[in-house]
Amino acid sequence: MNRGEIAQVGDAEQLYRRPASVFVARFIGRANLLPATIMSVGAAGAEIDILGHRHTLPGVQSGLRPGQIMSAVIRPESLAISDAAKAEAGLLGHVTSCAYLGDKCEYGVDLAGTAVQVTKANPLPSDRLPTATAVRLQLPVDDIHLLPGE
């Protein structure tokens, strides 16, 4: 419910993985909302640009057109984070915060002025990335969900 209106009907997984709106994405768990521009749409899927990096989302999504600005919903646990010195691909940023919570580390990452949340499960002590570490984030195309831009 949002202001007395039904925002979305579905099971928990549908609400979490495919929210119908930015409100639902934020209400059901933590969500990163990154600006995405539709570059092209074809039979193979939609090519999008997120912060200067291109990704092809599989499958054609109806109503998308080149030049359209969208919000890419990406859950923190879907992002892969790597030390930039050890990874060549992905969005370049730096760690702004790191909270070790036993079974996971929750990172805050700055991507050229865009704040992102990343959750890494079962981190080994040698895998932890301290604040100010340059990192690269890999975006999993199967876990990117597009919503109309805010």
PyRosetta script that sets phi, psi and omega in degrees:
from pyrosetta import init, pose_from_sequence

init()
pose = pose_from_sequence("MNRGEIAQVGDAEQLYRRPASVFVARFIGRANLLPATIMSVGAAGAEIDILGHRHTLPGVQSGLRPGQIMSAVIRPESLAISDAAKAEAGLLGHVTSCAYLGDKCEYGVDLAGTAVQVTKANPLPSDRLPTATAVRLQLPVDDIHLLPGE")
pose.set_psi(1, 140.5)
pose.set_omega(1, 176.2)
pose.set_phi(2, -139.6)
pose.set_psi(2, 109.3)
pose.set_omega(2, -179.5)
pose.set_phi(3, 55.0)
pose.set_psi(3, 43.7)
pose.set_omega(3, 177.3)
pose.set_phi(4, 81.8)
pose.set_psi(4, -0.3)
pose.set_omega(4, 179.7)
pose.set_phi(5, -110.2)
pose.set_psi(5, 145.7)
pose.set_omega(5, 175.1)
pose.set_phi(6, -72.1)
pose.set_psi(6, 119.8)
pose.set_omega(6, -178.2)
pose.set_phi(7, -83.0)
pose.set_psi(7, -36.6)
pose.set_omega(7, 178.6)
pose.set_phi(8, -168.2)
pose.set_psi(8, 145.1)
pose.set_omega(8, 175.2)
pose.set_phi(9, -116.9)
pose.set_psi(9, 132.3)
pose.set_omega(9, 179.0)
pose.set_phi(10, 169.4)
pose.set_psi(10, 174.8)
pose.set_omega(10, 177.2)
pose.set_phi(11, -79.7)
pose.set_psi(11, 172.8)
pose.set_omega(11, -174.2)
pose.set_phi(12, -57.9)
pose.set_psi(12, -41.6)
pose.set_omega(12, -178.8)
pose.set_phi(13, -66.6)
pose.set_psi(13, -41.5)
pose.set_omega(13, 177.5)
pose.set_phi(14, -61.0)
pose.set_psi(14, -45.5)
pose.set_omega(14, -179.6)
pose.set_phi(15, -62.2)
pose.set_psi(15, -39.4)
pose.set_omega(15, -177.5)
pose.set_phi(16, -75.8)
pose.set_psi(16, -48.0)
pose.set_omega(16, -174.4)
pose.set_phi(17, -83.9)
pose.set_psi(17, -29.4)
pose.set_omega(17, -177.1)
pose.set_phi(18, -133.9)
pose.set_psi(18, 63.4)
pose.set_omega(18, 180.0)
pose.set_phi(19, -63.1)
pose.set_psi(19, 146.6)
pose.set_omega(19, -178.3)
pose.set_phi(20, -82.5)
pose.set_psi(20, -14.6)
pose.set_omega(20, -178.1)
pose.set_phi(21, -154.7)
pose.set_psi(21, 166.9)
pose.set_omega(21, 175.9)
pose.set_phi(22, -61.4)
pose.set_psi(22, -38.2)
pose.set_omega(22, 178.1)
pose.set_phi(23, -57.0)
pose.set_psi(23, -49.5)
pose.set_omega(23, -178.6)
pose.set_phi(24, -64.7)
pose.set_psi(24, -41.4)
pose.set_omega(24, 179.8)
pose.set_phi(25, -57.7)
pose.set_psi(25, -42.1)
pose.set_omega(25, -178.9)
pose.set_phi(26, -78.8)
pose.set_psi(26, -31.9)
pose.set_omega(26, -177.5)
pose.set_phi(27, -72.2)
pose.set_psi(27, -38.0)
pose.set_omega(27, -177.6)
pose.set_phi(28, -98.5)
pose.set_psi(28, 86.0)
pose.set_omega(28, 177.8)
pose.set_phi(29, 82.2)
pose.set_psi(29, -177.5)
pose.set_omega(29, 179.1)
pose.set_phi(30, -87.1)
pose.set_psi(30, 144.0)
pose.set_omega(30, -178.6)
pose.set_phi(31, -144.7)
pose.set_psi(31, 138.0)
pose.set_omega(31, 169.0)
pose.set_phi(32, -91.5)
pose.set_psi(32, 132.5)
pose.set_omega(32, 176.3)
pose.set_phi(33, -117.4)
pose.set_psi(33, 106.2)
pose.set_omega(33, -177.6)
pose.set_phi(34, -107.6)
pose.set_psi(34, 142.4)
pose.set_omega(34, 178.4)
pose.set_phi(35, -67.7)
pose.set_psi(35, 132.3)
pose.set_omega(35, -179.5)
pose.set_phi(36, -131.3)
pose.set_psi(36, 134.0)
pose.set_omega(36, 176.3)
pose.set_phi(37, -110.2)
pose.set_psi(37, 130.0)
pose.set_omega(37, 176.8)
pose.set_phi(38, -75.0)
pose.set_psi(38, 121.5)
pose.set_omega(38, -179.8)
pose.set_phi(39, -93.2)
pose.set_psi(39, -42.5)
pose.set_omega(39, 178.0)
pose.set_phi(40, -159.2)
pose.set_psi(40, 158.6)
pose.set_omega(40, 177.8)
pose.set_phi(41, -133.5)
pose.set_psi(41, 129.2)
pose.set_omega(41, 179.9)
pose.set_phi(42, -151.7)
pose.set_psi(42, -171.4)
pose.set_omega(42, -177.8)
pose.set_phi(43, -62.5)
pose.set_psi(43, -30.6)
pose.set_omega(43, -179.3)
pose.set_phi(44, -78.4)
pose.set_psi(44, -16.0)
pose.set_omega(44, -179.1)
pose.set_phi(45, 136.6)
pose.set_psi(45, -162.8)
pose.set_omega(45, -179.3)
pose.set_phi(46, -110.2)
pose.set_psi(46, 128.3)
pose.set_omega(46, 174.0)
pose.set_phi(47, -90.1)
pose.set_psi(47, 127.1)
pose.set_omega(47, -178.3)
pose.set_phi(48, -124.9)
pose.set_psi(48, 157.1)
pose.set_omega(48, 174.1)
pose.set_phi(49, -114.2)
pose.set_psi(49, 123.4)
pose.set_omega(49, 175.2)
pose.set_phi(50, -121.5)
pose.set_psi(50, 112.5)
pose.set_omega(50, 177.8)
pose.set_phi(51, 50.6)
pose.set_psi(51, 42.1)
pose.set_omega(51, 175.7)
pose.set_phi(52, 86.8)
pose.set_psi(52, 1.7)
pose.set_omega(52, 177.8)
pose.set_phi(53, -116.8)
pose.set_psi(53, 136.5)
pose.set_omega(53, -178.2)
pose.set_phi(54, -94.8)
pose.set_psi(54, 141.7)
pose.set_omega(54, 179.2)
pose.set_phi(55, -139.9)
pose.set_psi(55, 144.0)
pose.set_omega(55, 175.0)
pose.set_phi(56, -106.5)
pose.set_psi(56, 117.9)
pose.set_omega(56, 177.4)
pose.set_phi(57, -87.4)
pose.set_psi(57, 126.1)
pose.set_omega(57, -177.8)
pose.set_phi(58, -67.4)
pose.set_psi(58, 149.2)
pose.set_omega(58, 178.6)
pose.set_phi(59, 80.0)
pose.set_psi(59, 147.1)
pose.set_omega(59, 179.8)
pose.set_phi(60, -89.0)
pose.set_psi(60, 129.6)
pose.set_omega(60, 177.0)
pose.set_phi(61, -102.7)
pose.set_psi(61, 124.5)
pose.set_omega(61, -176.1)
pose.set_phi(62, -65.1)
pose.set_psi(62, 146.5)
pose.set_omega(62, 175.7)
pose.set_phi(63, 85.8)
pose.set_psi(63, -3.9)
pose.set_omega(63, 178.9)
pose.set_phi(64, -82.8)
pose.set_psi(64, 142.6)
pose.set_omega(64, 177.4)
pose.set_phi(65, -142.3)
pose.set_psi(65, 148.8)
pose.set_omega(65, 179.7)
pose.set_phi(66, -55.3)
pose.set_psi(66, 138.8)
pose.set_omega(66, -179.7)
pose.set_phi(67, 91.4)
pose.set_psi(67, -14.1)
pose.set_omega(67, -179.0)
pose.set_phi(68, -67.6)
pose.set_psi(68, 137.4)
pose.set_omega(68, 177.8)
pose.set_phi(69, -97.6)
pose.set_psi(69, 128.6)
pose.set_omega(69, -177.8)
pose.set_phi(70, -127.5)
pose.set_psi(70, 171.3)
pose.set_omega(70, 169.4)
pose.set_phi(71, -108.7)
pose.set_psi(71, 124.5)
pose.set_omega(71, 176.5)
pose.set_phi(72, -91.5)
pose.set_psi(72, 117.0)
pose.set_omega(72, 178.5)
pose.set_phi(73, -89.2)
pose.set_psi(73, 121.1)
pose.set_omega(73, 178.8)
pose.set_phi(74, -134.6)
pose.set_psi(74, 121.3)
pose.set_omega(74, -179.7)
pose.set_phi(75, -74.5)
pose.set_psi(75, 145.3)
pose.set_omega(75, -176.1)
pose.set_phi(76, -55.6)
pose.set_psi(76, -35.6)
pose.set_omega(76, -178.4)
pose.set_phi(77, -77.2)
pose.set_psi(77, -11.1)
pose.set_omega(77, 179.1)
pose.set_phi(78, -83.3)
pose.set_psi(78, -21.1)
pose.set_omega(78, -178.3)
pose.set_phi(79, -79.6)
pose.set_psi(79, 139.1)
pose.set_omega(79, 173.4)
pose.set_phi(80, -100.6)
pose.set_psi(80, 131.2)
pose.set_omega(80, -178.0)
pose.set_phi(81, -117.1)
pose.set_psi(81, 135.8)
pose.set_omega(81, -179.8)
pose.set_phi(82, -139.7)
pose.set_psi(82, 150.3)
pose.set_omega(82, 172.5)
pose.set_phi(83, -61.5)
pose.set_psi(83, 129.1)
pose.set_omega(83, -177.1)
pose.set_phi(84, -61.2)
pose.set_psi(84, -26.4)
pose.set_omega(84, 178.7)
pose.set_phi(85, -70.2)
pose.set_psi(85, -17.7)
pose.set_omega(85, -177.5)
pose.set_phi(86, -111.6)
pose.set_psi(86, -1.4)
pose.set_omega(86, -176.8)
pose.set_phi(87, -131.8)
pose.set_psi(87, 140.7)
pose.set_omega(87, -179.5)
pose.set_phi(88, -101.3)
pose.set_psi(88, -24.2)
pose.set_omega(88, -174.5)
pose.set_phi(89, -110.7)
pose.set_psi(89, 155.8)
pose.set_omega(89, 175.5)
pose.set_phi(90, 114.4)
pose.set_psi(90, 171.3)
pose.set_omega(90, 179.4)
pose.set_phi(91, -73.5)
pose.set_psi(91, 130.9)
pose.set_omega(91, -177.7)
pose.set_phi(92, -88.1)
pose.set_psi(92, 132.5)
pose.set_omega(92, 178.4)
pose.set_phi(93, -155.7)
pose.set_psi(93, -166.0)
pose.set_omega(93, 174.8)
pose.set_phi(94, -143.7)
pose.set_psi(94, 150.7)
pose.set_omega(94, -178.0)
pose.set_phi(95, -72.5)
pose.set_psi(95, 127.7)
pose.set_omega(95, 176.7)
pose.set_phi(96, -104.1)
pose.set_psi(96, -21.4)
pose.set_omega(96, 177.1)
pose.set_phi(97, -158.0)
pose.set_psi(97, 154.2)
pose.set_omega(97, 178.1)
pose.set_phi(98, -145.5)
pose.set_psi(98, 122.1)
pose.set_omega(98, 176.9)
pose.set_phi(99, -119.3)
pose.set_psi(99, 114.4)
pose.set_omega(99, 176.7)
pose.set_phi(100, -83.7)
pose.set_psi(100, 124.1)
pose.set_omega(100, -175.5)
pose.set_phi(101, -122.3)
pose.set_psi(101, 27.0)
pose.set_omega(101, 178.5)
pose.set_phi(102, 85.8)
pose.set_psi(102, -76.7)
pose.set_omega(102, -178.6)
pose.set_phi(103, -88.2)
pose.set_psi(103, -3.5)
pose.set_omega(103, -179.9)
pose.set_phi(104, -160.5)
pose.set_psi(104, 162.8)
pose.set_omega(104, 169.6)
pose.set_phi(105, -116.7)
pose.set_psi(105, 135.4)
pose.set_omega(105, 175.0)
pose.set_phi(106, -109.0)
pose.set_psi(106, 121.2)
pose.set_omega(106, -178.1)
pose.set_phi(107, -107.9)
pose.set_psi(107, 144.4)
pose.set_omega(107, 163.7)
pose.set_phi(108, -102.4)
pose.set_psi(108, 133.1)
pose.set_omega(108, -178.1)
pose.set_phi(109, -130.7)
pose.set_psi(109, 136.5)
pose.set_omega(109, 175.1)
pose.set_phi(110, -100.9)
pose.set_psi(110, 121.5)
pose.set_omega(110, 176.6)
pose.set_phi(111, -110.2)
pose.set_psi(111, 87.2)
pose.set_omega(111, 179.1)
pose.set_phi(112, 49.9)
pose.set_psi(112, 47.5)
pose.set_omega(112, 177.2)
pose.set_phi(113, 94.9)
pose.set_psi(113, -5.4)
pose.set_omega(113, 176.8)
pose.set_phi(114, -104.6)
pose.set_psi(114, 120.7)
pose.set_omega(114, -179.3)
pose.set_phi(115, -82.0)
pose.set_psi(115, 133.1)
pose.set_omega(115, -178.3)
pose.set_phi(116, -131.5)
pose.set_psi(116, 144.8)
pose.set_omega(116, 174.8)
pose.set_phi(117, -104.5)
pose.set_psi(117, 135.4)
pose.set_omega(117, 179.7)
pose.set_phi(118, -131.6)
pose.set_psi(118, 134.2)
pose.set_omega(118, 175.7)
pose.set_phi(119, -116.4)
pose.set_psi(119, 125.2)
pose.set_omega(119, 177.6)
pose.set_phi(120, -114.5)
pose.set_psi(120, 119.7)
pose.set_omega(120, -177.7)
pose.set_phi(121, -79.1)
pose.set_psi(121, 146.6)
pose.set_omega(121, 174.0)
pose.set_phi(122, 46.6)
pose.set_psi(122, 54.6)
pose.set_omega(122, -178.0)
pose.set_phi(123, -74.8)
pose.set_psi(123, 134.4)
pose.set_omega(123, 172.3)
pose.set_phi(124, -77.6)
pose.set_psi(124, 152.2)
pose.set_omega(124, 178.8)
pose.set_phi(125, -54.1)
pose.set_psi(125, -36.1)
pose.set_omega(125, -179.2)
pose.set_phi(126, -73.2)
pose.set_psi(126, -15.1)
pose.set_omega(126, -179.1)
pose.set_phi(127, -91.4)
pose.set_psi(127, -14.1)
pose.set_omega(127, -175.6)
pose.set_phi(128, -66.5)
pose.set_psi(128, 142.6)
pose.set_omega(128, -176.5)
pose.set_phi(129, -112.8)
pose.set_psi(129, 112.0)
pose.set_omega(129, -178.2)
pose.set_phi(130, -71.1)
pose.set_psi(130, 163.6)
pose.set_omega(130, 177.2)
pose.set_phi(131, -53.6)
pose.set_psi(131, 141.3)
pose.set_omega(131, 179.3)
pose.set_phi(132, 81.9)
pose.set_psi(132, -3.7)
pose.set_omega(132, 177.2)
pose.set_phi(133, -66.0)
pose.set_psi(133, 133.7)
pose.set_omega(133, 173.1)
pose.set_phi(134, -73.5)
pose.set_psi(134, 130.6)
pose.set_omega(134, -176.9)
pose.set_phi(135, -132.8)
pose.set_psi(135, 164.8)
pose.set_omega(135, 171.3)
pose.set_phi(136, -123.8)
pose.set_psi(136, 137.5)
pose.set_omega(136, 177.7)
pose.set_phi(137, -111.3)
pose.set_psi(137, 131.7)
pose.set_omega(137, 175.2)
pose.set_phi(138, -102.0)
pose.set_psi(138, 130.6)
pose.set_omega(138, -179.6)
pose.set_phi(139, -97.0)
pose.set_psi(139, 122.6)
pose.set_omega(139, 179.8)
pose.set_phi(140, -80.5)
pose.set_psi(140, 112.3)
pose.set_omega(140, -173.8)
pose.set_phi(141, -60.4)
pose.set_psi(141, -29.5)
pose.set_omega(141, 179.3)
pose.set_phi(142, -71.2)
pose.set_psi(142, -18.9)
pose.set_omega(142, -178.2)
pose.set_phi(143, -106.1)
pose.set_psi(143, 9.0)
pose.set_omega(143, 176.0)
pose.set_phi(144, -91.9)
pose.set_psi(144, 127.2)
pose.set_omega(144, 178.2)
pose.set_phi(145, -120.0)
pose.set_psi(145, 127.7)
pose.set_omega(145, -177.6)
pose.set_phi(146, -95.1)
pose.set_psi(146, 137.6)
pose.set_omega(146, 174.7)
pose.set_phi(147, -130.6)
pose.set_psi(147, 155.5)
pose.set_omega(147, 175.6)
pose.set_phi(148, -53.4)
pose.set_psi(148, 139.9)
pose.set_omega(148, -178.8)
pose.set_phi(149, -60.1)
pose.set_psi(149, 151.5)
pose.set_omega(149, 179.7)
pose.set_phi(150, -76.8)
pose.dump_pdb("model.pdb")
